[in-house]
Amino acid sequence: MNDRNQSKKLKPLPAELDNDTVIFSYGSLLEHKKLRELLKNRGEFKILETVDAAKAAGLAKANPKDIVILKSVRLENVRVSIVTETILRRWYKNMGGNLQELIDAEIITREILQAVFLVARPAKPGEKGKSLNGGLICNLSKEELSILDKYEWKPVLERTRAPELKIGERAFVPEHITFYAGTEPAGDITSEEKADRARLLNLNRKPGRLSPQARWQRQVRRR
């Protein structure tokens, strides 16, 4: 890599976009309805969106009581697995989690949801990384992050520093931005769980369409 490209890649993001309370999401946290549901204790607030990094930083600084989302951000160099809720529940129990607490918090229902989810983690040295499309959520509080942690099944998914982000044509190595990364190895998925995953991925799926059971939007995954 030449000096010009190295400088371009390592140029830091504004502090409003790269601090301990900013997260990258490629899933339901980008949905306004879900975000408002999880942040109900915040009171009245706006959710402001933009695809321009400089504008997002300005909005976050000028509107500290509102949530700012920078869209069209890509998380680079991650490995991605597809899991079912059955798998997530097993991992959660194996790590000492109490499923009843998630039920009481209305994060899950007593019945297992027939759905499949994407779980990403940073690629290890020597692994071929892929990328996910999503956005940065800014102006969260530490207390709100604790709520999101529970919603994301901590410790099955833990906030982990994003290895690399791409905004427009510019790449960044963030200092603080995190995303919810899977902590369990996908290699321990049983043959029965793989069969159930395949069934859900193909159930009522039309050719060329995303599975109705898939809990992610089209164009999230990139090869």
MARBA-3410 file (N, C-alpha, C, O; in Angstrom, 1 decimal):
223
0.9,-1.2,0.0,0.0,0.0,0.0,0.9,1.2,0.0,1.8,1.3,0.8 ~ 0.6,2.2,-0.9,1.5,3.4,-0.9,1.1,4.3,0.2,0.1,4.2,0.9 ~ 1.9,5.4,0.4,1.7,6.3,1.5,0.4,7.0,1.4,-0.3,7.3,2.4 ~ 0.0,7.4,0.2,-1.3,8.1,0.0,-2.5,7.3,0.4,-3.3,7.7,1.1 ~ -2.5,6.0,0.0,-3.6,5.1,0.4,-3.6,4.8,1.9,-4.6,4.7,2.6
-2.3,4.7,2.5,-2.2,4.4,3.9,-2.8,5.6,4.7,-3.5,5.4,5.7 ~ -2.5,6.8,4.3,-3.0,8.0,5.0,-4.5,8.1,4.8,-5.2,8.5,5.8 ~ -5.0,7.7,3.6,-6.4,7.8,3.4,-7.2,6.8,4.3,-8.3,7.1,4.8 ~ -6.6,5.6,4.5,-7.2,4.6,5.3,-7.2,5.0,6.8,-8.2,4.7,7.5 ~ -6.2,5.6,7.3,-6.0,5.8,8.7,-6.5,7.1,9.2,-6.4,7.4,10.4
-7.0,8.0,8.3,-7.5,9.2,8.7,-8.7,9.0,9.7,-9.6,8.3,9.4 ~ -8.6,9.6,10.9,-9.6,9.3,12.0,-10.9,9.9,11.7,-11.1,10.9,11.0 ~ -12.0,9.3,12.3,-13.3,9.8,12.2,-13.5,10.9,13.2,-12.7,10.9,14.2 ~ -14.4,11.8,13.1,-14.7,12.8,14.1,-15.1,12.1,15.4,-15.7,11.0,15.4 ~ -14.8,12.8,16.5,-15.0,12.2,17.8,-16.5,11.9,18.0,-16.9,11.0,18.8
-17.4,12.7,17.4,-18.8,12.5,17.6,-19.3,11.1,17.0,-20.3,10.6,17.3 ~ -18.5,10.6,16.0,-18.8,9.4,15.3,-17.9,8.2,15.9,-18.3,7.0,15.6 ~ -16.9,8.5,16.6,-16.0,7.4,17.1,-15.7,7.6,18.6,-14.7,8.2,18.9 ~ -16.6,7.1,19.4,-16.5,7.2,20.8,-17.1,6.0,21.4,-17.7,5.1,20.7 ~ -17.0,5.8,22.8,-17.4,4.6,23.4,-18.9,4.3,23.4,-19.4,3.2,23.7
-19.7,5.3,23.0,-21.2,5.1,22.9,-21.7,5.0,21.5,-22.9,5.0,21.3 ~ -20.9,4.8,20.5,-21.3,4.7,19.1,-21.2,3.2,18.8,-20.1,2.6,19.0 ~ -22.2,2.6,18.2,-22.2,1.3,17.7,-22.5,1.2,16.2,-23.2,2.0,15.7 ~ -21.9,0.1,15.6,-22.3,-0.2,14.2,-23.3,-1.3,14.3,-23.2,-2.3,15.1 ~ -24.4,-1.2,13.5,-25.4,-2.2,13.5,-25.8,-2.6,12.0,-25.8,-1.7,11.2
-26.0,-3.8,11.8,-26.5,-4.3,10.5,-27.9,-4.9,10.6,-28.3,-5.6,9.6 ~ -28.5,-4.8,11.8,-29.8,-5.5,12.0,-30.9,-4.6,12.5,-31.0,-3.4,12.0 ~ -31.7,-5.1,13.4,-32.9,-4.5,13.8,-32.8,-3.2,14.6,-33.7,-2.4,14.7 ~ -31.6,-3.0,15.1,-31.3,-1.7,15.8,-31.4,-0.5,14.9,-31.5,0.6,15.4 ~ -31.3,-0.7,13.6,-31.5,0.4,12.7,-32.9,0.7,12.4,-33.2,1.8,11.7
-33.8,-0.1,12.8,-35.3,0.1,12.6,-35.8,1.1,13.7,-35.6,0.9,14.9 ~ -36.4,2.2,13.3,-36.8,3.2,14.2,-37.7,2.7,15.3,-37.6,3.1,16.4 ~ -38.7,1.9,14.9,-39.7,1.4,15.8,-39.0,0.6,16.9,-39.3,0.7,18.1 ~ -38.1,-0.3,16.5,-37.4,-1.2,17.5,-36.5,-0.3,18.4,-36.4,-0.5,19.6 ~ -35.8,0.7,17.8,-34.9,1.5,18.6,-35.7,2.3,19.6,-35.3,2.5,20.8
-36.9,2.9,19.2,-37.7,3.6,20.2,-38.2,2.7,21.3,-38.4,3.2,22.4 ~ -38.6,1.5,20.9,-39.0,0.6,21.9,-38.0,0.3,23.0,-38.3,0.2,24.2 ~ -36.7,0.1,22.5,-35.6,-0.2,23.5,-35.2,1.0,24.3,-34.7,0.9,25.4 ~ -35.4,2.2,23.7,-34.9,3.4,24.4,-36.1,4.2,24.9,-36.1,5.5,25.0 ~ -37.1,3.5,25.3,-38.4,4.2,25.8,-38.1,5.1,27.0,-38.9,6.0,27.2
-37.1,4.8,27.8,-36.9,5.6,29.0,-36.2,6.9,28.7,-36.0,7.7,29.6 ~ -35.8,7.1,27.5,-35.2,8.4,27.1,-36.2,9.5,27.0,-35.8,10.7,27.1 ~ -37.4,9.2,26.9,-38.4,10.2,26.7,-38.6,10.6,25.3,-38.3,9.8,24.4 ~ -38.9,11.9,25.0,-39.1,12.3,23.6,-37.7,12.6,23.0,-36.9,13.2,23.5 ~ -37.6,12.0,21.8,-36.3,12.2,21.1,-36.6,12.0,19.6,-37.5,11.3,19.2
-35.7,12.6,18.8,-35.8,12.4,17.3,-34.8,11.3,16.9,-33.8,11.1,17.6 ~ -35.0,10.7,15.8,-34.0,9.9,15.1,-33.6,10.5,13.8,-34.4,10.5,12.9 ~ -32.4,11.0,13.7,-32.0,11.8,12.6,-31.1,10.9,11.7,-30.2,10.2,12.3 ~ -31.3,10.9,10.4,-30.5,10.0,9.5,-29.8,10.8,8.4,-30.3,11.8,7.9 ~ -28.6,10.3,8.0,-27.9,10.9,6.9,-26.9,9.9,6.4,-26.6,8.9,7.1
-26.5,10.1,5.2,-25.4,9.2,4.6,-24.1,10.0,4.5,-23.1,9.4,4.0 ~ -24.0,11.2,5.0,-22.8,12.0,5.0,-22.2,12.1,6.3,-22.8,12.5,7.3 ~ -20.9,11.6,6.4,-20.2,11.5,7.7,-20.1,12.9,8.4,-20.3,13.0,9.6 ~ -19.7,13.9,7.7,-19.5,15.2,8.3,-20.8,15.8,8.8,-20.9,16.4,9.8 ~ -21.9,15.6,8.0,-23.2,16.0,8.5,-23.7,15.2,9.7,-24.2,15.8,10.6
-23.4,13.9,9.8,-23.7,13.1,10.9,-23.0,13.6,12.2,-23.6,13.7,13.2 ~ -21.7,13.9,12.0,-21.0,14.5,13.2,-21.6,15.8,13.7,-21.7,16.0,14.9 ~ -21.9,16.6,12.7,-22.6,17.9,13.1,-23.9,17.7,13.8,-24.2,18.4,14.7 ~ -24.7,16.8,13.3,-26.0,16.5,13.9,-25.8,16.0,15.3,-26.6,16.4,16.2 ~ -24.9,15.1,15.5,-24.7,14.5,16.8,-24.2,15.5,17.8,-24.7,15.5,19.0
-23.4,16.5,17.4,-22.9,17.5,18.3,-24.0,18.5,18.6,-24.1,19.0,19.7 ~ -24.8,18.9,17.6,-25.8,19.9,17.8,-27.1,19.4,18.4,-27.9,20.1,19.0 ~ -27.3,18.0,18.4,-28.5,17.4,18.9,-28.2,16.3,19.9,-28.5,15.1,19.6 ~ -27.6,16.6,21.0,-27.1,15.5,21.9,-28.2,14.7,22.5,-28.0,13.6,23.0 ~ -29.5,15.2,22.5,-30.6,14.5,23.1,-31.3,13.6,22.1,-32.2,12.8,22.4
-30.8,13.7,20.8,-31.4,12.9,19.8,-30.5,11.8,19.3,-29.3,11.9,19.5 ~ -31.0,10.8,18.7,-30.2,9.7,18.1,-29.9,10.1,16.7,-30.8,10.5,15.9 ~ -28.6,9.9,16.3,-28.2,10.2,14.9,-27.7,8.9,14.3,-26.9,8.2,14.9 ~ -28.2,8.5,13.1,-27.7,7.3,12.4,-27.1,7.7,11.1,-27.7,8.4,10.3 ~ -25.8,7.3,11.0,-25.1,7.5,9.7,-25.3,6.2,8.9,-24.8,5.1,9.3
-26.1,6.3,7.9,-26.4,5.1,7.0,-25.3,4.8,6.0,-24.3,5.6,5.8 ~ -25.4,3.7,5.3,-24.5,3.4,4.2,-23.1,3.2,4.7,-22.1,3.7,4.0 ~ -22.9,2.6,5.8,-21.6,2.3,6.4,-21.4,0.8,6.2,-22.3,0.0,6.4 ~ -20.1,0.4,5.9,-19.9,-1.0,5.7,-18.8,-1.5,6.7,-17.8,-0.9,6.9 ~ -19.2,-2.6,7.4,-18.2,-3.2,8.3,-17.4,-4.2,7.5,-17.9,-5.1,6.9
-16.1,-4.0,7.6,-15.2,-4.8,6.8,-14.5,-5.9,7.6,-14.4,-5.8,8.8 ~ -14.0,-6.9,6.9,-13.1,-7.9,7.5,-13.8,-8.7,8.7,-13.2,-8.8,9.8 ~ -14.9,-9.2,8.4,-15.6,-10.0,9.4,-16.0,-11.4,8.8,-16.2,-11.5,7.6 ~ -16.2,-12.3,9.7,-16.7,-13.6,9.3,-18.2,-13.6,9.7,-18.6,-13.1,10.8 ~ -19.1,-14.2,8.9,-20.5,-14.2,9.1,-21.1,-15.6,9.1,-20.8,-16.4,8.2
-21.9,-15.9,10.1,-22.6,-17.2,10.2,-24.1,-16.9,10.3,-24.6,-15.9,10.7 ~ -24.8,-17.9,9.9,-26.3,-17.9,10.0,-26.7,-18.9,11.0,-26.3,-20.1,11.0 ~ -27.5,-18.4,12.0,-27.9,-19.3,13.1,-29.4,-19.2,13.3,-30.1,-18.2,12.9 ~ -30.0,-20.1,14.0,-31.4,-20.1,14.4,-31.5,-19.7,15.8,-30.5,-19.6,16.5 ~ -32.7,-19.4,16.2,-32.9,-19.1,17.6,-32.7,-20.2,18.5,-32.2,-20.1,19.7
-32.9,-21.5,18.0,-32.5,-22.7,18.8,-31.1,-22.7,19.2,-30.7,-23.0,20.3 ~ -30.2,-22.3,18.2,-28.8,-22.3,18.4,-28.4,-21.2,19.4,-27.6,-21.4,20.3 ~ -29.0,-20.0,19.2,-28.7,-18.9,20.2,-29.1,-19.3,21.6,-28.4,-18.9,22.5 ~ -30.3,-19.9,21.7,-30.7,-20.3,23.1,-29.7,-21.3,23.7,-29.4,-21.2,24.9 ~ -29.3,-22.3,22.9,-28.3,-23.3,23.5,-27.0,-22.6,23.9,-26.5,-22.8,25.0
-26.5,-21.7,23.1,-25.3,-21.0,23.4,-25.5,-20.2,24.7,-24.7,-20.1,25.6 ~ -26.7,-19.5,24.8,-26.9,-18.6,25.9,-27.0,-19.5,27.2,-26.4,-19.1,28.2 ~ -27.6,-20.6,27.2,-27.7,-21.5,28.3,-26.3,-22.0,28.7,-25.9,-22.1,29.9 ~ -25.5,-22.4,27.7,-24.2,-23.0,27.9,-23.3,-21.9,28.6,-22.3,-22.3,29.3 ~ -23.5,-20.7,28.3,-22.7,-19.6,28.9,-23.3,-19.1,30.2,-22.8,-18.1,30.7
-24.2,-19.8,30.8,-24.7,-19.5,32.1,-25.9,-18.5,32.1,-26.3,-18.1,33.1 ~ -26.5,-18.2,30.9,-27.6,-17.3,30.8,-28.9,-18.0,31.3,-29.1,-19.2,31.1 ~ -29.8,-17.2,31.8,-31.1,-17.6,32.2,-32.2,-17.2,31.2,-32.5,-16.0,31.1 ~ -32.7,-18.1,30.4,-33.7,-17.8,29.3,-34.9,-17.2,29.9,-35.5,-16.3,29.2 ~ -35.3,-17.5,31.1,-36.5,-17.0,31.7,-36.4,-15.4,31.9,-37.3,-14.7,31.7
-35.1,-15.0,32.1,-34.9,-13.5,32.3,-35.2,-12.8,30.9,-35.7,-11.7,30.9 ~ -34.8,-13.5,29.8,-35.0,-12.9,28.5,-36.5,-12.9,28.2,-37.0,-12.0,27.6 ~ -37.2,-13.9,28.7,-38.7,-14.0,28.5,-39.4,-12.9,29.3,-40.2,-12.2,28.8 ~ -38.9,-12.8,30.5,-39.5,-11.7,31.4,-39.3,-10.3,30.9,-40.1,-9.4,31.0 ~ -38.1,-10.1,30.2,-37.8,-8.8,29.6,-38.4,-8.6,28.3,-38.2,-7.6,27.6
-39.2,-9.6,27.8,-39.9,-9.6,26.5,-38.9,-9.5,25.3,-39.2,-8.9,24.3 ~ -37.7,-10.0,25.5,-36.7,-10.1,24.4,-37.0,-11.3,23.6,-36.9,-11.2,22.3 ~ -37.4,-12.4,24.2,-37.9,-13.6,23.5,-39.2,-14.0,24.0,-39.6,-13.5,25.1 ~ -39.9,-14.9,23.3,-41.1,-15.5,23.8,-40.8,-16.9,24.3,-39.8,-17.4,24.1 ~ -41.8,-17.4,25.0,-41.6,-18.8,25.5,-41.4,-19.8,24.4,-40.6,-20.7,24.5
-42.1,-19.6,23.3,-42.0,-20.4,22.1,-40.8,-19.9,21.3,-40.6,-18.7,21.2 ~ -40.1,-20.9,20.8,-38.9,-20.6,20.0,-39.3,-20.0,18.6,-40.1,-20.6,17.9 ~ -38.8,-18.8,18.3,-39.1,-18.1,17.1,-38.5,-18.9,15.9,-37.3,-19.3,15.9 ~ -39.3,-19.2,14.9,-38.9,-19.9,13.7,-38.2,-18.8,12.8,-38.8,-18.3,11.8 ~ -37.0,-18.6,13.0,-36.2,-17.5,12.3,-34.8,-17.8,12.2,-34.3,-18.6,13.0
-34.1,-17.2,11.3,-32.6,-17.3,11.2,-32.0,-15.9,11.2,-32.6,-14.9,10.8 ~ -30.8,-15.8,11.8,-30.2,-14.5,12.1,-28.7,-14.6,11.6,-28.1,-15.6,11.4 ~ -28.2,-13.4,11.3,-26.8,-13.2,11.0,-26.0,-12.9,12.2,-26.4,-12.1,13.1 ~ -24.9,-13.6,12.4,-24.0,-13.4,13.5,-22.6,-13.1,12.9,-22.1,-14.0,12.2 ~ -22.0,-12.0,13.2,-20.6,-11.7,12.7,-19.6,-11.6,13.8,-20.0,-11.4,15.0
-18.4,-11.8,13.5,-17.2,-11.6,14.4,-16.0,-11.2,13.5,-16.0,-11.5,12.3 ~ -15.1,-10.5,14.2,-13.9,-10.1,13.4,-13.1,-11.3,12.8,-13.0,-12.4,13.5 ~ -12.7,-11.2,11.6,-11.9,-12.3,11.0,-10.6,-12.5,11.7,-9.9,-11.5,12.1 ~ -10.1,-13.7,11.9,-8.8,-14.0,12.5,-7.8,-13.9,11.4,-8.1,-14.0,10.2 ~ -6.5,-13.7,11.8,-5.4,-13.7,10.8,-5.4,-15.0,10.0,-5.5,-16.1,10.5
-5.4,-14.8,8.7,-5.4,-15.9,7.8,-6.8,-16.2,7.3,-6.9,-17.0,6.3 ~ -7.8,-15.7,7.9,-9.2,-16.0,7.5,-9.6,-14.9,6.4,-9.2,-13.8,6.5 ~ -10.4,-15.3,5.5,-10.9,-14.4,4.5,-12.1,-13.7,5.0,-13.1,-14.3,5.3 ~ -12.0,-12.4,5.2,-13.1,-11.6,5.7,-14.1,-11.1,4.7,-13.7,-11.0,3.5 ~ -15.3,-10.9,5.1,-16.3,-10.4,4.3,-16.8,-9.1,4.9,-16.3,-8.6,5.9
-17.9,-8.5,4.3,-18.4,-7.2,4.8,-19.9,-7.2,4.9,-20.6,-8.0,4.3 ~ -20.4,-6.3,5.8,-21.8,-6.2,6.1,-22.2,-4.7,5.9,-21.5,-3.9,6.4 ~ -23.3,-4.5,5.3,-23.8,-3.1,5.2,-24.7,-2.8,6.4,-25.5,-3.6,6.8 ~ -24.5,-1.5,6.9,-25.3,-1.1,8.0,-25.2,0.3,8.3,-25.1,1.1,7.3 ~ -25.1,0.7,9.6,-25.0,2.1,9.9,-24.5,2.3,11.3,-24.5,1.4,12.1
-24.0,3.5,11.6,-23.5,3.9,12.9,-24.7,4.6,13.7,-25.4,5.4,13.2 ~ -24.9,4.1,14.9,-25.9,4.7,15.8,-25.1,5.5,16.8,-24.3,5.0,17.6 ~ -25.4,6.9,16.9,-24.7,7.8,17.7,-25.6,8.4,18.8,-26.8,8.4,18.7 ~ -24.9,8.9,19.8,-25.6,9.6,20.9,-26.3,8.7,21.9,-27.2,9.1,22.6 ~ -25.9,7.5,21.9,-26.4,6.5,23.0,-25.8,6.8,24.3,-24.6,7.4,24.3
-26.4,6.5,25.4,-25.8,6.6,26.7,-25.3,5.3,27.2,-25.7,4.3,26.6 ~ -24.4,5.3,28.2,-23.9,4.0,28.7,-25.0,3.1,29.3,-25.0,1.9,29.1 ~ -26.0,3.8,29.9,-27.2,3.0,30.4,-28.0,2.4,29.3,-28.4,1.2,29.4 ~ -28.1,3.1,28.2,-28.9,2.6,27.0,-28.1,1.4,26.4,-28.7,0.5,25.9 ~ -26.8,1.5,26.4,-26.0,0.4,25.8,-26.2,-0.9,26.6,-26.2,-2.0,26.1
-26.4,-0.7,27.9,-26.6,-1.9,28.8,-27.9,-2.6,28.4,-28.1,-3.8,28.4 ~ -28.9,-1.7,28.0,-30.2,-2.3,27.6,-30.0,-3.0,26.2,-30.6,-4.1,26.0 ~ -29.2,-2.4,25.3,-29.0,-3.0,24.0,-28.2,-4.3,24.2,-28.4,-5.3,23.5 ~ -27.3,-4.4,25.2,-26.5,-5.6,25.5,-27.5,-6.8,25.8,-27.3,-7.9,25.2 ~ -28.4,-6.5,26.6,-29.4,-7.6,26.9,-30.2,-8.0,25.7,-30.4,-9.2,25.5
-30.6,-7.0,24.9,-31.4,-7.3,23.7,-30.6,-8.1,22.7,-31.2,-9.0,22.0 ~ -29.3,-8.0,22.7,-28.4,-8.7,21.8,-27.9,-10.0,22.4,-26.9,-10.5,21.9 ~ -28.5,-10.4,23.5,-28.1,-11.8,24.1,-26.7,-11.8,24.7,-26.1,-12.9,24.6 ~ -26.3,-10.7,25.3,-25.0,-10.8,26.0,-25.0,-12.0,27.0,-26.0,-12.0,27.7 ~ -24.0,-12.8,27.0,-22.7,-12.8,26.4,-22.5,-13.5,25.1,-21.4,-13.7,24.6
-23.6,-14.0,24.5,-23.5,-14.7,23.2,-23.0,-13.7,22.2,-22.2,-14.1,21.3 ~ -23.5,-12.5,22.2,-23.0,-11.4,21.4,-22.5,-10.3,22.3,-23.2,-9.8,23.2 ~ -21.2,-9.9,22.1,-20.6,-8.9,23.0,-20.2,-7.7,22.1,-19.8,-7.9,20.9 ~ -20.3,-6.5,22.7,-19.8,-5.4,22.0,-18.2,-5.5,21.8,-17.5,-5.7,22.7 ~ -17.8,-5.5,20.5,-16.4,-5.7,20.1,-16.0,-4.6,19.2,-16.8,-4.2,18.3
-14.8,-4.1,19.3,-14.4,-3.0,18.4,-14.4,-3.4,17.0,-13.9,-4.5,16.6 ~ -15.0,-2.6,16.2,-15.1,-2.8,14.7,-13.7,-2.8,14.1,-13.0,-1.9,14.3 ~ -13.4,-3.9,13.4,-12.0,-4.0,12.8,-11.7,-2.9,11.7,-10.6,-2.3,11.7 ~ -12.7,-2.6,10.9,-12.6,-1.6,9.8,-13.9,-1.2,9.3,-14.8,-2.1,9.2 ~ -14.1,0.0,9.0,-15.3,0.6,8.4,-15.0,1.3,7.1,-14.0,1.8,6.9
-16.0,1.2,6.2,-15.9,2.0,5.0,-17.1,2.9,4.8,-18.2,2.4,4.9 ~ -16.8,4.1,4.7,-17.9,5.1,4.5,-17.6,5.8,3.2,-16.6,6.5,3.0 ~ -18.5,5.6,2.2,-18.3,6.1,0.9,-17.1,5.3,0.3,-17.1,4.1,0.3 ~ -16.1,6.1,-0.2,-14.9,5.4,-0.7,-13.7,5.4,0.3,-12.6,5.1,-0.1 ~ -14.0,5.9,1.5,-12.9,6.0,2.5,-13.0,4.9,3.5,-14.1,4.7,4.1
-11.9,4.3,3.9,-11.8,3.3,4.9,-11.3,3.9,6.2,-10.4,4.8,6.2 ~ -11.8,3.4,7.3,-11.4,3.9,8.6,-11.1,2.7,9.5,-11.8,1.7,9.5 ~ -10.1,2.8,10.4,-9.9,1.9,11.5,-10.3,2.6,12.7,-9.6,3.4,13.3 ~ -11.5,2.3,13.3,-12.0,3.1,14.4,-11.3,2.8,15.7,-10.7,1.7,15.9 ~ -11.3,3.8,16.6,-10.6,3.6,17.9,-11.6,3.1,18.9,-11.2,2.3,19.8
-12.9,3.4,18.8,-13.8,3.1,19.8,-15.1,2.4,19.4,-15.7,1.6,20.1 ~ -15.5,2.6,18.1,-16.8,2.0,17.6,-16.8,0.5,17.8,-15.9,-0.2,17.5 ~ -18.0,0.0,18.3,-18.1,-1.4,18.5,-19.3,-1.9,17.7,-20.1,-1.2,17.2 ~ -19.4,-3.2,17.6,-20.5,-3.9,17.0,-20.8,-5.2,17.9,-19.9,-5.6,18.6 ~ -21.9,-5.7,17.7,-22.3,-6.9,18.5,-21.7,-8.2,17.8,-22.3,-8.6,16.8
-20.6,-8.7,18.3,-19.9,-9.8,17.7,-20.3,-11.1,18.4,-20.4,-11.2,19.6 ~ -20.4,-12.2,17.6,-20.7,-13.5,18.2,-19.4,-14.0,18.9,-18.3,-13.8,18.4 ~ -19.6,-14.7,20.0,-18.5,-15.1,20.8,-18.4,-16.7,20.8,-17.4,-17.2,21.3 ~ -19.4,-17.4,20.3,-19.3,-18.8,20.2,-18.9,-19.3,18.8,-19.2,-18.7,17.8 ~ -18.1,-20.4,18.7,-17.7,-20.9,17.4,-18.8,-21.5,16.7,-19.5,-22.4,17.2
-19.0,-21.1,15.4,-20.0,-21.7,14.6,-19.8,-23.1,14.3,-20.7,-23.9,13.8 ~ -18.5,-23.6,14.5,-18.2,-25.0,14.2,-18.8,-26.0,15.1,-18.8,-27.2,14.8 ~ -19.4,-25.5,16.2,-20.0,-26.5,17.1,-21.5,-26.7,16.8,-22.2,-27.4,17.6 ~ -22.0,-26.2,15.7,-23.4,-26.4,15.4,-23.6,-27.8,15.0,-22.9,-28.4,14.2 ~ -24.6,-28.5,15.6,-24.9,-29.9,15.3,-25.5,-30.2,14.0,-26.0,-29.2,13.3
-25.5,-31.4,13.6,-26.1,-31.8,12.3,-27.6,-31.5,12.3,-28.2,-31.1,11.3 ~ -28.2,-31.7,13.5,-29.7,-31.5,13.6,-30.0,-30.0,13.5,-30.9,-29.6,12.9 ~ -29.1,-29.2,14.1,-29.3,-27.7,14.0,-29.0,-27.2,12.6,-29.7,-26.3,12.1 ~ -28.1,-27.8,11.9,-27.8,-27.4,10.5,-29.0,-27.8,9.6,-29.4,-27.0,8.7 ~ -29.6,-28.9,9.9,-30.8,-29.3,9.1,-32.0,-28.4,9.4,-32.7,-28.0,8.4
-32.2,-28.0,10.6,-33.2,-27.1,11.0,-33.0,-25.7,10.3,-33.9,-25.0,9.9 ~ -31.7,-25.3,10.3,-31.3,-24.0,9.7,-31.7,-24.0,8.2,-32.2,-23.1,7.7 ~ -31.3,-25.1,7.5,-31.6,-25.3,6.1,-33.1,-25.3,5.8,-33.5,-24.7,4.8 ~ -33.8,-25.9,6.7,-35.3,-25.9,6.5,-35.9,-24.5,6.6,-36.7,-24.2,5.8 ~ -35.4,-23.8,7.6,-36.0,-22.4,7.7,-35.5,-21.5,6.6,-36.3,-20.6,6.2
-34.3,-21.7,6.1,-33.8,-20.9,5.0,-34.6,-21.1,3.7,-34.7,-20.2,2.9 ~ -35.1,-22.3,3.6,-35.9,-22.6,2.3,-37.4,-22.6,2.5,-38.1,-22.8,1.5 ~ -37.9,-22.5,3.7,-39.3,-22.6,3.9,-40.0,-21.4,3.3,-39.8,-20.2,3.6 ~ -40.9,-21.7,2.3,-41.7,-20.7,1.6,-40.9,-19.6,0.9,-41.4,-18.6,0.6 ~ -39.6,-20.0,0.6,-38.8,-19.0,-0.1,-39.0,-19.1,-1.6,-39.0,-20.1,-2.2
-39.2,-17.9,-2.2,-39.4,-17.8,-3.6,-38.0,-17.7,-4.3,-37.1,-17.1,-3.7 ~ -37.9,-18.2,-5.5,-36.6,-18.2,-6.2,-36.1,-16.7,-6.3,-36.8,-15.8,-6.7 ~ -34.8,-16.6,-5.9,-34.2,-15.2,-6.0,-34.6,-14.3,-4.8,-34.1,-13.1,-4.8 ~ -35.4,-14.8,-3.9,-35.8,-13.9,-2.8,-35.2,-14.3,-1.5,-34.7,-15.5,-1.4 ~ -35.2,-13.4,-0.5,-34.7,-13.7,0.8,-35.7,-14.6,1.5,-36.9,-14.4,1.4
-35.3,-15.5,2.3,-36.2,-16.4,3.1,-37.1,-15.5,4.0,-36.6,-14.6,4.6 ~ -38.4,-15.8,4.1,-39.3,-15.1,5.0,-38.9,-15.2,6.4,-39.2,-14.3,7.2 ~ -38.1,-16.2,6.8,-37.6,-16.4,8.1,-36.3,-15.6,8.4,-35.9,-15.5,9.6 ~ -35.7,-15.0,7.4,-34.4,-14.3,7.6,-34.7,-13.0,8.3,-35.5,-12.2,7.8 ~ -34.0,-12.7,9.4,-34.2,-11.5,10.2,-33.1,-10.5,9.8,-32.4,-10.0,10.7
-32.9,-10.3,8.5,-32.0,-9.2,8.0,-32.5,-8.7,6.7,-33.3,-9.4,6.0 ~ -32.1,-7.6,6.3,-32.6,-7.0,5.1,-31.8,-7.4,3.9,-30.6,-7.8,4.1 ~ -32.3,-7.3,2.7,-31.6,-7.6,1.5,-30.4,-6.7,1.4,-30.4,-5.5,1.8 ~ -29.3,-7.1,0.8,-28.1,-6.4,0.5,-27.3,-6.1,1.7,-26.4,-5.3,1.7 ~ -27.6,-6.8,2.9,-26.8,-6.6,4.1,-25.5,-7.3,3.9,-24.4,-6.7,4.2
-25.5,-8.5,3.3,-24.3,-9.2,3.2,-23.6,-8.9,1.8,-24.3,-8.7,0.8 ~ -22.3,-8.8,1.8,-21.5,-8.6,0.6,-20.5,-9.7,0.5,-19.9,-10.1,1.5 ~ -20.3,-10.2,-0.7,-19.3,-11.2,-1.0,-17.9,-10.6,-1.0,-16.9,-11.4,-1.2
END
